[in-house]
């Protein structure tokens, strides 16, 4: 095993707008580039980008985003050339914020490893060790990437974070082709891209209430109010650039929705006096919240209850166990990480939905290749019955 050393850390530091534009033009002629970002997000909702790292056939390039004002050449580059990223989720969100778009052609090395059965959330360091026979240092992960100048050790670490992406892509892509899994992999890369684009769509904020676990315990009016309160929070944390729970925690929104759902009217005083709600928050935002709730848009989609959090009875728990075992066998058969094929919560939603409707309602994230793999198995375990009326569940 070779430990990556300082002598290997050749890179170009780019802090000039004209040089950056020239490089973007040159990189656009390449079939693929590696990309990573270093950022800080401790006191804000949006990440503060401190460095962009790119890997091309000619070497590694560290771009100082604090010195770049025109991002159009980079945006064009990402629309034309395949972009290799490891664990792309946060990077895609940052790029969408920075550029207003995400790479048109994404190759996520962590996702590729999961399709090859190498592990579901394999770190970049472990992936390089396994596929490139190189051991990278553990360092600088908690660095201040907004400081200037960046230290030599920070720059070496940053360069190493992209140095092996082209090699990894070559090896992983060859294995995906041998396995004939390129189509499935491309489908999931597209989902990652679409997810980053939808995060900033206000219509998607109306579904954020589904992540609050006790929303199923609210009455119908309380559920509607929780939907609107969560929508308000999503809007405000972006406008104020605050971490979600710094503005207000889930438990406070849930308690407020429960109280208002049982109240005859909504007013600032009703909000200020809501039990179980952080008093400082309630006093500060009572008027804003009352005004927002009173003029909530009439075209908001009707809230429904999330079956992932619905309690299962004894028979349903037994069926869930059988479905998980069957899904595990299918994951082993097709040689992918079990967590990639499906999660327990997704199967719980399917089992609960079947008990209500007599048919399998596939969650959106389970449609596509996952449904293709699991439908023959689960259809035999959860046979079609006469469809029942649903009760406000999703």
FIGU-409470 format. One record per residue (C-alpha): x, y, z. Coordinates in steps of 0.25 Angstrom, whole numbers. Layout:
// residues N
atom east->X, north->Y, up->Z;
...
***
This chain:
// residues 394
atom east->0, north->0, up->0;
atom east->6, north->13, up->-4;
atom east->3, north->26, up->5;
atom east->1, north->38, up->-4;
atom east->12, north->48, up->-1;
atom east->15, north->63, up->-2;
atom east->24, north->60, up->-15;
atom east->11, north->55, up->-22;
atom east->3, north->68, up->-19;
atom east->5, north->75, up->-32;
atom east->-6, north->85, up->-35;
atom east->-9, north->99, up->-41;
atom east->-15, north->109, up->-32;
atom east->-25, north->118, up->-40;
atom east->-29, north->131, up->-35;
atom east->-30, north->139, up->-48;
atom east->-43, north->141, up->-56;
atom east->-36, north->141, up->-70;
atom east->-28, north->128, up->-67;
atom east->-40, north->121, up->-61;
atom east->-48, north->125, up->-74;
atom east->-37, north->119, up->-83;
atom east->-36, north->106, up->-74;
atom east->-52, north->104, up->-75;
atom east->-51, north->105, up->-90;
atom east->-40, north->95, up->-91;
atom east->-47, north->86, up->-81;
atom east->-59, north->86, up->-90;
atom east->-52, north->78, up->-100;
atom east->-50, north->67, up->-90;
atom east->-59, north->55, up->-89;
atom east->-59, north->56, up->-74;
atom east->-54, north->64, up->-62;
atom east->-53, north->62, up->-47;
atom east->-59, north->72, up->-38;
atom east->-60, north->74, up->-23;
atom east->-63, north->86, up->-14;
atom east->-59, north->90, up->0;
atom east->-69, north->98, up->8;
atom east->-73, north->103, up->21;
atom east->-87, north->102, up->26;
atom east->-88, north->103, up->41;
atom east->-96, north->116, up->44;
atom east->-104, north->117, up->30;
atom east->-114, north->109, up->22;
atom east->-106, north->111, up->9;
atom east->-92, north->106, up->9;
atom east->-81, north->116, up->7;
atom east->-72, north->111, up->-4;
atom east->-57, north->112, up->-1;
atom east->-50, north->104, up->-12;
atom east->-53, north->97, up->-25;
atom east->-44, north->85, up->-29;
atom east->-44, north->80, up->-43;
atom east->-36, north->68, up->-49;
atom east->-33, north->68, up->-63;
atom east->-23, north->59, up->-71;
atom east->-13, north->70, up->-70;
atom east->-14, north->70, up->-55;
atom east->-21, north->76, up->-43;
atom east->-26, north->91, up->-42;
atom east->-30, north->98, up->-29;
atom east->-40, north->109, up->-32;
atom east->-41, north->121, up->-22;
atom east->-56, north->124, up->-23;
atom east->-54, north->137, up->-15;
atom east->-46, north->142, up->-27;
atom east->-56, north->138, up->-38;
atom east->-68, north->147, up->-42;
atom east->-72, north->142, up->-55;
atom east->-77, north->127, up->-55;
atom east->-82, north->126, up->-69;
atom east->-70, north->119, up->-74;
atom east->-71, north->109, up->-63;
atom east->-86, north->107, up->-65;
atom east->-84, north->104, up->-80;
atom east->-74, north->94, up->-76;
atom east->-83, north->86, up->-67;
atom east->-94, north->86, up->-78;
atom east->-84, north->80, up->-88;
atom east->-75, north->71, up->-81;
atom east->-77, north->59, up->-72;
atom east->-74, north->62, up->-58;
atom east->-69, north->52, up->-48;
atom east->-72, north->55, up->-33;
atom east->-71, north->46, up->-21;
atom east->-84, north->46, up->-12;
atom east->-90, north->57, up->-21;
atom east->-102, north->62, up->-12;
atom east->-96, north->74, up->-5;
atom east->-87, north->78, up->-17;
atom east->-99, north->78, up->-26;
atom east->-107, north->87, up->-16;
atom east->-95, north->96, up->-15;
atom east->-93, north->97, up->-31;
atom east->-108, north->100, up->-33;
atom east->-107, north->111, up->-23;
atom east->-94, north->116, up->-30;
atom east->-98, north->114, up->-44;
atom east->-113, north->113, up->-45;
atom east->-111, north->99, up->-51;
atom east->-105, north->85, up->-48;
atom east->-96, north->77, up->-57;
atom east->-104, north->71, up->-69;
atom east->-96, north->58, up->-69;
atom east->-92, north->53, up->-55;
atom east->-83, north->41, up->-51;
atom east->-84, north->39, up->-36;
atom east->-73, north->30, up->-32;
atom east->-80, north->26, up->-18;
atom east->-92, north->22, up->-25;
atom east->-85, north->14, up->-35;
atom east->-78, north->6, up->-24;
atom east->-92, north->3, up->-18;
atom east->-96, north->-2, up->-31;
atom east->-84, north->-11, up->-32;
atom east->-87, north->-17, up->-18;
atom east->-75, north->-10, up->-12;
atom east->-82, north->-3, up->-1;
atom east->-94, north->7, up->0;
atom east->-87, north->19, up->6;
atom east->-72, north->16, up->3;
atom east->-63, north->28, up->6;
atom east->-54, north->34, up->-5;
atom east->-42, north->30, up->3;
atom east->-47, north->15, up->4;
atom east->-51, north->15, up->-11;
atom east->-37, north->20, up->-15;
atom east->-31, north->10, up->-6;
atom east->-39, north->-1, up->-12;
atom east->-39, north->2, up->-26;
atom east->-25, north->10, up->-28;
atom east->-17, north->3, up->-17;
atom east->-14, north->17, up->-11;
atom east->-16, north->21, up->4;
atom east->-19, north->36, up->6;
atom east->-16, north->44, up->18;
atom east->-27, north->47, up->28;
atom east->-26, north->62, up->30;
atom east->-32, north->76, up->28;
atom east->-46, north->71, up->28;
atom east->-50, north->81, up->38;
atom east->-42, north->93, up->32;
atom east->-46, north->107, up->30;
atom east->-47, north->107, up->15;
atom east->-51, north->122, up->15;
atom east->-38, north->127, up->21;
atom east->-27, north->133, up->12;
atom east->-17, north->129, up->9;
atom east->-20, north->114, up->10;
atom east->-9, north->106, up->16;
atom east->0, north->96, up->8;
atom east->-6, north->84, up->15;
atom east->-20, north->89, up->12;
atom east->-16, north->90, up->-3;
atom east->-10, north->77, up->-4;
atom east->-22, north->71, up->3;
atom east->-31, north->78, up->-7;
atom east->-23, north->73, up->-19;
atom east->-23, north->59, up->-14;
atom east->-39, north->59, up->-13;
atom east->-40, north->60, up->-28;
atom east->-26, north->54, up->-32;
atom east->-32, north->40, up->-34;
atom east->-46, north->43, up->-39;
atom east->-42, north->40, up->-54;
atom east->-36, north->27, up->-51;
atom east->-47, north->23, up->-42;
atom east->-57, north->27, up->-53;
atom east->-50, north->18, up->-63;
atom east->-50, north->6, up->-54;
atom east->-64, north->7, up->-49;
atom east->-70, north->10, up->-62;
atom east->-63, north->-2, up->-68;
atom east->-69, north->-11, up->-57;
atom east->-83, north->-5, up->-59;
atom east->-82, north->-8, up->-73;
atom east->-78, north->-23, up->-71;
atom east->-90, north->-24, up->-61;
atom east->-99, north->-17, up->-71;
atom east->-103, north->-7, up->-60;
atom east->-100, north->6, up->-67;
atom east->-115, north->9, up->-70;
atom east->-119, north->7, up->-55;
atom east->-107, north->15, up->-51;
atom east->-110, north->27, up->-60;
atom east->-125, north->27, up->-55;
atom east->-120, north->29, up->-41;
atom east->-110, north->40, up->-45;
atom east->-122, north->47, up->-52;
atom east->-130, north->46, up->-39;
atom east->-118, north->53, up->-32;
atom east->-118, north->64, up->-42;
atom east->-133, north->66, up->-41;
atom east->-133, north->66, up->-26;
atom east->-123, north->77, up->-26;
atom east->-131, north->85, up->-35;
atom east->-144, north->83, up->-28;
atom east->-139, north->87, up->-14;
atom east->-140, north->101, up->-18;
atom east->-154, north->100, up->-24;
atom east->-164, north->106, up->-14;
atom east->-175, north->96, up->-18;
atom east->-166, north->85, up->-12;
atom east->-166, north->92, up->1;
atom east->-180, north->88, up->2;
atom east->-176, north->74, up->5;
atom east->-166, north->77, up->15;
atom east->-176, north->74, up->26;
atom east->-175, north->59, up->23;
atom east->-161, north->59, up->30;
atom east->-167, north->62, up->43;
atom east->-170, north->48, up->49;
atom east->-182, north->51, up->58;
atom east->-190, north->58, up->47;
atom east->-199, north->46, up->46;
atom east->-204, north->49, up->60;
atom east->-210, north->62, up->56;
atom east->-225, north->64, up->52;
atom east->-227, north->68, up->38;
atom east->-227, north->83, up->41;
atom east->-215, north->82, up->49;
atom east->-208, north->74, up->37;
atom east->-212, north->85, up->27;
atom east->-206, north->96, up->37;
atom east->-193, north->88, up->39;
atom east->-191, north->87, up->24;
atom east->-193, north->102, up->23;
atom east->-184, north->105, up->35;
atom east->-173, north->96, up->29;
atom east->-174, north->103, up->16;
atom east->-172, north->117, up->24;
atom east->-160, north->111, up->30;
atom east->-154, north->107, up->17;
atom east->-156, north->120, up->11;
atom east->-150, north->128, up->24;
atom east->-138, north->119, up->25;
atom east->-134, north->122, up->11;
atom east->-137, north->137, up->12;
atom east->-130, north->138, up->26;
atom east->-119, north->128, up->22;
atom east->-120, north->121, up->35;
atom east->-120, north->106, up->39;
atom east->-133, north->100, up->39;
atom east->-134, north->97, up->54;
atom east->-127, north->110, up->58;
atom east->-140, north->117, up->53;
atom east->-150, north->107, up->59;
atom east->-149, north->92, up->63;
atom east->-159, north->82, up->57;
atom east->-165, north->79, up->71;
atom east->-169, north->94, up->72;
atom east->-176, north->94, up->58;
atom east->-183, north->81, up->62;
atom east->-188, north->86, up->75;
atom east->-192, north->99, up->69;
atom east->-200, north->92, up->58;
atom east->-207, north->83, up->68;
atom east->-211, north->95, up->76;
atom east->-216, north->103, up->65;
atom east->-223, north->91, up->59;
atom east->-231, north->90, up->71;
atom east->-234, north->105, up->72;
atom east->-246, north->113, up->67;
atom east->-237, north->124, up->61;
atom east->-223, north->128, up->57;
atom east->-218, north->140, up->63;
atom east->-204, north->145, up->68;
atom east->-209, north->143, up->82;
atom east->-213, north->129, up->79;
atom east->-199, north->126, up->74;
atom east->-192, north->133, up->86;
atom east->-200, north->125, up->96;
atom east->-198, north->112, up->89;
atom east->-194, north->101, up->99;
atom east->-181, north->94, up->96;
atom east->-176, north->104, up->87;
atom east->-163, north->111, up->89;
atom east->-167, north->125, up->95;
atom east->-156, north->133, up->89;
atom east->-160, north->128, up->75;
atom east->-175, north->129, up->77;
atom east->-174, north->144, up->82;
atom east->-164, north->148, up->71;
atom east->-172, north->142, up->59;
atom east->-186, north->142, up->64;
atom east->-191, north->153, up->55;
atom east->-183, north->148, up->43;
atom east->-189, north->134, up->45;
atom east->-203, north->138, up->47;
atom east->-203, north->147, up->34;
atom east->-196, north->135, up->26;
atom east->-206, north->125, up->31;
atom east->-218, north->134, up->28;
atom east->-214, north->136, up->14;
atom east->-208, north->122, up->10;
atom east->-210, north->119, up->-5;
atom east->-223, north->112, up->-8;
atom east->-216, north->104, up->-19;
atom east->-207, north->97, up->-9;
atom east->-208, north->82, up->-10;
atom east->-216, north->75, up->0;
atom east->-207, north->69, up->11;
atom east->-207, north->54, up->13;
atom east->-201, north->45, up->23;
atom east->-188, north->38, up->21;
atom east->-189, north->23, up->22;
atom east->-174, north->22, up->25;
atom east->-178, north->27, up->39;
atom east->-191, north->20, up->41;
atom east->-190, north->9, up->51;
atom east->-192, north->-5, up->46;
atom east->-200, north->-16, up->53;
atom east->-195, north->-30, up->57;
atom east->-198, north->-36, up->43;
atom east->-192, north->-24, up->35;
atom east->-179, north->-25, up->43;
atom east->-178, north->-40, up->40;
atom east->-180, north->-36, up->25;
atom east->-170, north->-25, up->26;
atom east->-160, north->-35, up->31;
atom east->-163, north->-44, up->20;
atom east->-162, north->-33, up->9;
atom east->-148, north->-29, up->15;
atom east->-143, north->-43, up->14;
atom east->-148, north->-44, up->0;
atom east->-142, north->-31, up->-4;
atom east->-129, north->-35, up->2;
atom east->-128, north->-47, up->-6;
atom east->-131, north->-39, up->-19;
atom east->-120, north->-29, up->-15;
atom east->-110, north->-41, up->-13;
atom east->-115, north->-47, up->-27;
atom east->-112, north->-35, up->-35;
atom east->-100, north->-32, up->-26;
atom east->-103, north->-18, up->-21;
atom east->-103, north->-12, up->-7;
atom east->-116, north->-15, up->-1;
atom east->-118, north->-1, up->4;
atom east->-117, north->4, up->-11;
atom east->-129, north->-5, up->-15;
atom east->-138, north->-1, up->-4;
atom east->-139, north->4, up->10;
atom east->-148, north->-1, up->22;
atom east->-156, north->11, up->22;
atom east->-160, north->10, up->7;
atom east->-164, north->-5, up->9;
atom east->-172, north->-1, up->21;
atom east->-179, north->9, up->12;
atom east->-182, north->-1, up->2;
atom east->-187, north->-11, up->12;
atom east->-196, north->-1, up->19;
atom east->-202, north->4, up->6;
atom east->-205, north->-10, up->1;
atom east->-213, north->-12, up->14;
atom east->-221, north->0, up->11;
atom east->-223, north->-1, up->-4;
atom east->-221, north->-16, up->-8;
atom east->-210, north->-12, up->-18;
atom east->-195, north->-8, up->-18;
atom east->-194, north->7, up->-19;
atom east->-179, north->9, up->-22;
atom east->-173, north->22, up->-16;
atom east->-167, north->31, up->-26;
atom east->-152, north->28, up->-22;
atom east->-155, north->13, up->-24;
atom east->-160, north->14, up->-38;
atom east->-151, north->11, up->-49;
atom east->-141, north->0, up->-48;
atom east->-144, north->-3, up->-34;
atom east->-159, north->-6, up->-37;
atom east->-154, north->-14, up->-49;
atom east->-146, north->-23, up->-39;
atom east->-155, north->-24, up->-28;
atom east->-169, north->-25, up->-34;
atom east->-168, north->-40, up->-38;
atom east->-164, north->-43, up->-24;
atom east->-173, north->-34, up->-16;
atom east->-185, north->-36, up->-25;
atom east->-186, north->-50, up->-21;
atom east->-185, north->-47, up->-6;
atom east->-195, north->-35, up->-7;
atom east->-205, north->-40, up->-17;
atom east->-215, north->-31, up->-23;
atom east->-228, north->-29, up->-16;
atom east->-241, north->-21, up->-19;
atom east->-236, north->-7, up->-17;
atom east->-241, north->0, up->-4;
atom east->-243, north->15, up->-2;
atom east->-231, north->22, up->3;
atom east->-231, north->30, up->16;
atom east->-222, north->42, up->13;
atom east->-209, north->34, up->13;
atom east->-198, north->35, up->3;
***
